[in-house]
Amino acid sequence: MARIFGQNVLDAAPQALALAEAAGGVDVREYHRPDQASEFQRLAGALSRLTYQDRLLGAGLPIGPTALAELRARAEAGAVRAYILFHRAQPASYLHLPVEDGRVIYAHLGYDPDLAELSPGTVLHVEVLDRLFADSTLRLLDFTEGDGLHKRMFGRDTIECVDLLLLRSTWRNRTLLAGLSGFDRAVTEIGALMERWGLKANLRRLLRQ
């Protein structure tokens, strides 16, 4: 992987320093071996249940026997990178990264919302990037599709992509598409208004509680 840091990544240095000072150092532990899979799922799963992604969207870290078996199988094949950041000996943030043919896939991140002011997720990102850069078997970090603050902060390139859904030209489908288009416009306009009034950041904090 090319070792290129953008200015936004360098800007995260004060956050790492603040967390390190509060905890007596930055403690990041790796969980890449099959015998570490169970501990990672237990610790990271507990963090995941605290996140709004898990509580509101059902998009937290997969937990259970099937997920654990897959994690172990990936670890045996060297096809996963998993990390946990500890704060005062307690899990503060986790990052789960499956690997496919040298492509590191950004799958799941979570952190303790009580530590949000210390930006544990950002600190973990910086620490993990440094370790990924040092691994010659890896080609790139794929943040996958969609937008996100972490992608604007850590990403350095984009690839245009699109998901296509082909529908029959019926009146029902046309009505549904028109309604969806109107909904999307309304969401965009409401989001712009909330951003202008300074309410968007407050809503994000409320959702994370």
C-alpha atoms as a printed R data frame, in Angstrom:
    type eleno elety resid chain resno       x       y       z
1   ATOM     1    CA   MET     A     1   0.000   0.000   0.000
2   ATOM     2    CA   ALA     A     2   1.285   3.470  -0.831
3   ATOM     3    CA   ARG     A     3   2.262   5.418   2.251
4   ATOM     4    CA   ILE     A     4   0.430   8.684   1.627
5   ATOM     5    CA   PHE     A     5  -1.124  10.760   4.399
6   ATOM     6    CA   GLY     A     6  -3.467  13.620   3.563
7   ATOM     7    CA   GLN     A     7  -3.654  16.794   5.629
8   ATOM     8    CA   ASN     A     8  -6.859  15.580   7.278
9   ATOM     9    CA   VAL     A     9  -5.034  12.537   8.642
10  ATOM    10    CA   LEU     A    10  -2.259  14.739   9.990
11  ATOM    11    CA   ASP     A    11  -4.913  16.914  11.621
12  ATOM    12    CA   ALA     A    12  -5.973  13.870  13.673
13  ATOM    13    CA   ALA     A    13  -2.620  13.871  15.501
14  ATOM    14    CA   PRO     A    14  -3.863  16.161  18.336
15  ATOM    15    CA   GLN     A    15  -6.747  13.752  18.950
16  ATOM    16    CA   ALA     A    16  -4.352  10.839  19.264
17  ATOM    17    CA   LEU     A    17  -2.204  12.882  21.626
18  ATOM    18    CA   ALA     A    18  -5.214  13.816  23.784
19  ATOM    19    CA   LEU     A    19  -6.324  10.197  24.051
20  ATOM    20    CA   ALA     A    20  -2.800   9.018  24.788
21  ATOM    21    CA   GLU     A    21  -2.402  11.596  27.538
22  ATOM    22    CA   ALA     A    22  -5.765  10.646  29.042
23  ATOM    23    CA   ALA     A    23  -4.930   6.940  29.063
24  ATOM    24    CA   GLY     A    24  -1.183   6.906  29.546
25  ATOM    25    CA   GLY     A    25  -0.516   5.776  25.965
26  ATOM    26    CA   VAL     A    26  -2.237   4.486  22.829
27  ATOM    27    CA   ASP     A    27  -2.988   0.778  23.282
28  ATOM    28    CA   VAL     A    28  -4.000  -0.943  20.020
29  ATOM    29    CA   ARG     A    29  -4.184  -4.742  19.955
30  ATOM    30    CA   GLU     A    30  -4.372  -6.962  16.884
31  ATOM    31    CA   TYR     A    31  -6.640 -10.010  16.503
32  ATOM    32    CA   HIS     A    32  -5.524 -11.801  13.348
33  ATOM    33    CA   ARG     A    33  -5.095 -15.399  14.554
34  ATOM    34    CA   PRO     A    34  -7.858 -18.054  14.736
35  ATOM    35    CA   ASP     A    35  -7.399 -18.444  18.504
36  ATOM    36    CA   GLN     A    36  -8.068 -14.698  18.903
37  ATOM    37    CA   ALA     A    37 -11.360 -14.687  16.997
38  ATOM    38    CA   SER     A    38 -13.572 -15.461  19.990
39  ATOM    39    CA   GLU     A    39 -12.047 -12.725  22.136
40  ATOM    40    CA   PHE     A    40 -12.327 -10.181  19.343
41  ATOM    41    CA   GLN     A    41 -15.987 -11.011  18.744
42  ATOM    42    CA   ARG     A    42 -16.741 -10.771  22.477
43  ATOM    43    CA   LEU     A    43 -14.994  -7.423  23.021
44  ATOM    44    CA   ALA     A    44 -15.860  -5.798  19.695
45  ATOM    45    CA   GLY     A    45 -19.424  -7.136  19.845
46  ATOM    46    CA   ALA     A    46 -19.985  -5.409  23.179
47  ATOM    47    CA   LEU     A    47 -18.801  -2.132  21.656
48  ATOM    48    CA   SER     A    48 -20.908  -2.648  18.550
49  ATOM    49    CA   ARG     A    49 -24.075  -2.962  20.630
50  ATOM    50    CA   LEU     A    50 -23.449   0.567  21.954
51  ATOM    51    CA   THR     A    51 -23.396   2.141  18.487
52  ATOM    52    CA   TYR     A    52 -26.316   3.715  16.658
53  ATOM    53    CA   GLN     A    53 -25.433   1.618  13.589
54  ATOM    54    CA   ASP     A    54 -26.307  -1.495  15.573
55  ATOM    55    CA   ARG     A    55 -29.259  -0.106  17.554
56  ATOM    56    CA   LEU     A    56 -30.989   1.829  14.779
57  ATOM    57    CA   LEU     A    57 -29.768   0.306  11.516
58  ATOM    58    CA   GLY     A    58 -28.967  -3.295  12.437
59  ATOM    59    CA   ALA     A    59 -25.574  -2.789  10.757
60  ATOM    60    CA   GLY     A    60 -23.270  -3.604  13.637
61  ATOM    61    CA   LEU     A    61 -20.584  -6.274  13.829
62  ATOM    62    CA   PRO     A    62 -22.055  -9.724  13.025
63  ATOM    63    CA   ILE     A    63 -22.244 -11.795  16.213
64  ATOM    64    CA   GLY     A    64 -22.948 -15.481  16.775
65  ATOM    65    CA   PRO     A    65 -21.632 -18.950  15.919
66  ATOM    66    CA   THR     A    66 -21.835 -18.464  12.143
67  ATOM    67    CA   ALA     A    67 -20.024 -15.121  12.225
68  ATOM    68    CA   LEU     A    68 -17.410 -16.550  14.592
69  ATOM    69    CA   ALA     A    69 -16.778 -19.533  12.325
70  ATOM    70    CA   GLU     A    70 -16.322 -17.211   9.336
71  ATOM    71    CA   LEU     A    71 -13.955 -14.988  11.318
72  ATOM    72    CA   ARG     A    72 -11.860 -18.003  12.335
73  ATOM    73    CA   ALA     A    73 -11.770 -19.311   8.759
74  ATOM    74    CA   ARG     A    74 -10.603 -15.941   7.486
75  ATOM    75    CA   ALA     A    75  -7.966 -15.767  10.205
76  ATOM    76    CA   GLU     A    76  -6.669 -19.206   9.248
77  ATOM    77    CA   ALA     A    77  -6.349 -18.015   5.639
78  ATOM    78    CA   GLY     A    78  -4.732 -14.726   6.654
79  ATOM    79    CA   ALA     A    79  -7.731 -12.931   5.166
80  ATOM    80    CA   VAL     A    80  -8.730 -10.605   7.996
81  ATOM    81    CA   ARG     A    81  -7.275  -7.718   9.971
82  ATOM    82    CA   ALA     A    82  -8.995  -6.895  13.263
83  ATOM    83    CA   TYR     A    83  -8.031  -4.300  15.864
84  ATOM    84    CA   ILE     A    84  -9.247  -2.935  19.180
85  ATOM    85    CA   LEU     A    85  -8.169   0.328  20.777
86  ATOM    86    CA   PHE     A    86  -8.147   0.220  24.572
87  ATOM    87    CA   HIS     A    87  -8.596   3.203  26.880
88  ATOM    88    CA   ARG     A    88  -7.559   2.603  30.481
89  ATOM    89    CA   ALA     A    89  -7.588  -1.171  29.809
90  ATOM    90    CA   GLN     A    90 -11.182  -1.050  28.489
91  ATOM    91    CA   PRO     A    91 -12.203  -1.449  24.806
92  ATOM    92    CA   ALA     A    92 -12.803   1.977  23.287
93  ATOM    93    CA   SER     A    93 -13.010   1.311  19.533
94  ATOM    94    CA   TYR     A    94 -12.785  -1.616  17.107
95  ATOM    95    CA   LEU     A    95 -12.106  -2.043  13.406
96  ATOM    96    CA   HIS     A    96 -12.910  -5.210  11.427
97  ATOM    97    CA   LEU     A    97 -11.286  -5.503   7.986
98  ATOM    98    CA   PRO     A    98 -11.732  -8.599   5.801
99  ATOM    99    CA   VAL     A    99  -9.092  -9.040   3.082
100 ATOM   100    CA   GLU     A   100  -9.751 -10.187  -0.488
101 ATOM   101    CA   ASP     A   101  -6.765 -10.655  -2.822
102 ATOM   102    CA   GLY     A   102  -4.748  -7.951  -1.067
103 ATOM   103    CA   ARG     A   103  -7.733  -5.583  -0.909
104 ATOM   104    CA   VAL     A   104  -8.526  -4.584   2.656
105 ATOM   105    CA   ILE     A   105 -12.293  -4.073   2.972
106 ATOM   106    CA   TYR     A   106 -13.616  -1.508   5.426
107 ATOM   107    CA   ALA     A   107 -16.401  -3.590   6.967
108 ATOM   108    CA   HIS     A   108 -17.181  -2.542  10.547
109 ATOM   109    CA   LEU     A   109 -16.071   0.219  12.904
110 ATOM   110    CA   GLY     A   110 -17.518   1.036  16.306
111 ATOM   111    CA   TYR     A   111 -16.567   2.994  19.400
112 ATOM   112    CA   ASP     A   112 -17.777   3.758  22.900
113 ATOM   113    CA   PRO     A   113 -20.021   6.841  22.588
114 ATOM   114    CA   ASP     A   114 -19.024   7.924  26.103
115 ATOM   115    CA   LEU     A   115 -15.522   8.534  24.734
116 ATOM   116    CA   ALA     A   116 -16.654  10.439  21.640
117 ATOM   117    CA   GLU     A   117 -14.828  13.628  22.684
118 ATOM   118    CA   LEU     A   118 -11.523  11.738  22.481
119 ATOM   119    CA   SER     A   119 -12.312  10.534  18.918
120 ATOM   120    CA   PRO     A   120 -11.292   6.896  19.534
121 ATOM   121    CA   GLY     A   121 -12.437   5.833  16.070
122 ATOM   122    CA   THR     A   122 -10.204   8.407  14.394
123 ATOM   123    CA   VAL     A   123  -7.265   7.489  16.619
124 ATOM   124    CA   LEU     A   124  -7.703   3.808  15.782
125 ATOM   125    CA   HIS     A   125  -7.860   4.608  12.074
126 ATOM   126    CA   VAL     A   126  -4.538   6.425  12.209
127 ATOM   127    CA   GLU     A   127  -2.866   3.615  14.144
128 ATOM   128    CA   VAL     A   128  -4.257   0.919  11.853
129 ATOM   129    CA   LEU     A   129  -3.278   2.769   8.673
130 ATOM   130    CA   ASP     A   130   0.299   2.875   9.890
131 ATOM   131    CA   ARG     A   131   0.258  -0.908  10.368
132 ATOM   132    CA   LEU     A   132  -1.435  -1.602   7.039
133 ATOM   133    CA   PHE     A   133   1.139   0.490   5.198
134 ATOM   134    CA   ALA     A   134   3.855  -1.716   6.692
135 ATOM   135    CA   ASP     A   135   2.234  -4.918   5.341
136 ATOM   136    CA   SER     A   136   3.645  -5.630   1.866
137 ATOM   137    CA   THR     A   137   0.939  -8.241   1.145
138 ATOM   138    CA   LEU     A   138  -1.782  -5.566   1.004
139 ATOM   139    CA   ARG     A   139  -2.601  -3.446  -2.044
140 ATOM   140    CA   LEU     A   140  -5.253  -0.959  -0.965
141 ATOM   141    CA   LEU     A   141  -7.888  -0.084   1.610
142 ATOM   142    CA   ASP     A   142 -11.380  -0.158   0.106
143 ATOM   143    CA   PHE     A   143 -13.863   2.030   1.990
144 ATOM   144    CA   THR     A   144 -16.655   0.583  -0.227
145 ATOM   145    CA   GLU     A   145 -19.472   2.597  -1.748
146 ATOM   146    CA   GLY     A   146 -21.264   5.562  -0.231
147 ATOM   147    CA   ASP     A   147 -20.257   8.744   1.543
148 ATOM   148    CA   GLY     A   148 -18.872   9.265   5.025
149 ATOM   149    CA   LEU     A   149 -16.687  11.600   7.061
150 ATOM   150    CA   HIS     A   150 -14.033   8.890   7.498
151 ATOM   151    CA   LYS     A   151 -13.782   8.524   3.727
152 ATOM   152    CA   ARG     A   152 -13.265  12.262   3.235
153 ATOM   153    CA   MET     A   153 -10.673  12.229   6.009
154 ATOM   154    CA   PHE     A   154  -8.665   9.137   5.066
155 ATOM   155    CA   GLY     A   155  -9.434   8.416   1.418
156 ATOM   156    CA   ARG     A   156  -7.251   9.669  -1.437
157 ATOM   157    CA   ASP     A   157  -9.004   8.316  -4.528
158 ATOM   158    CA   THR     A   158 -12.504   7.418  -5.736
159 ATOM   159    CA   ILE     A   159 -13.995   5.122  -8.355
160 ATOM   160    CA   GLU     A   160 -17.350   5.906  -9.941
161 ATOM   161    CA   CYS     A   161 -19.834   3.081  -9.395
162 ATOM   162    CA   VAL     A   162 -23.547   2.507  -9.718
163 ATOM   163    CA   ASP     A   163 -26.109  -0.121  -8.728
164 ATOM   164    CA   LEU     A   164 -28.671  -0.834 -11.434
165 ATOM   165    CA   LEU     A   165 -32.178  -2.157 -10.843
166 ATOM   166    CA   LEU     A   166 -34.153  -3.003 -13.979
167 ATOM   167    CA   LEU     A   167 -37.946  -2.743 -13.652
168 ATOM   168    CA   ARG     A   168 -40.776  -3.397 -16.036
169 ATOM   169    CA   SER     A   169 -42.403  -0.254 -17.445
170 ATOM   170    CA   THR     A   170 -45.712  -0.509 -15.564
171 ATOM   171    CA   TRP     A   171 -47.806   2.275 -14.011
172 ATOM   172    CA   ARG     A   172 -47.178   0.864 -10.537
173 ATOM   173    CA   ASN     A   173 -43.407   0.904 -10.947
174 ATOM   174    CA   ARG     A   174 -43.512   4.406 -12.432
175 ATOM   175    CA   THR     A   175 -45.579   5.619  -9.466
176 ATOM   176    CA   LEU     A   176 -43.148   4.070  -6.984
177 ATOM   177    CA   LEU     A   177 -40.144   5.619  -8.726
178 ATOM   178    CA   ALA     A   178 -41.801   9.047  -8.795
179 ATOM   179    CA   GLY     A   179 -42.541   8.778  -5.085
180 ATOM   180    CA   LEU     A   180 -38.971   7.713  -4.342
181 ATOM   181    CA   SER     A   181 -37.568  10.587  -6.364
182 ATOM   182    CA   GLY     A   182 -39.736  13.043  -4.452
183 ATOM   183    CA   PHE     A   183 -38.669  11.530  -1.132
184 ATOM   184    CA   ASP     A   184 -34.982  11.806  -2.071
185 ATOM   185    CA   ARG     A   185 -35.401  15.480  -2.995
186 ATOM   186    CA   ALA     A   186 -37.174  16.187   0.281
187 ATOM   187    CA   VAL     A   187 -34.452  14.466   2.320
188 ATOM   188    CA   THR     A   188 -31.740  16.419   0.472
189 ATOM   189    CA   GLU     A   189 -33.523  19.740   1.043
190 ATOM   190    CA   ILE     A   190 -34.167  18.993   4.734
191 ATOM   191    CA   GLY     A   191 -30.536  17.967   5.182
192 ATOM   192    CA   ALA     A   192 -29.352  21.219   3.592
193 ATOM   193    CA   LEU     A   193 -31.618  23.255   5.861
194 ATOM   194    CA   MET     A   194 -30.427  21.414   8.968
195 ATOM   195    CA   GLU     A   195 -26.821  21.978   7.914
196 ATOM   196    CA   ARG     A   196 -27.526  25.696   7.415
197 ATOM   197    CA   TRP     A   197 -29.191  25.975  10.828
198 ATOM   198    CA   GLY     A   198 -26.466  23.970  12.575
199 ATOM   199    CA   LEU     A   199 -28.830  21.150  13.568
200 ATOM   200    CA   LYS     A   200 -27.213  18.277  11.674
201 ATOM   201    CA   ALA     A   201 -24.310  17.797  14.092
202 ATOM   202    CA   ASN     A   202 -26.698  17.870  17.056
203 ATOM   203    CA   LEU     A   203 -28.884  15.203  15.430
204 ATOM   204    CA   ARG     A   204 -25.844  12.966  14.875
205 ATOM   205    CA   ARG     A   205 -24.884  13.284  18.536
206 ATOM   206    CA   LEU     A   206 -28.461  12.483  19.585
207 ATOM   207    CA   LEU     A   207 -28.564   9.353  17.408
208 ATOM   208    CA   ARG     A   208 -25.287   8.126  18.922
209 ATOM   209    CA   GLN     A   209 -26.595   8.394  22.490
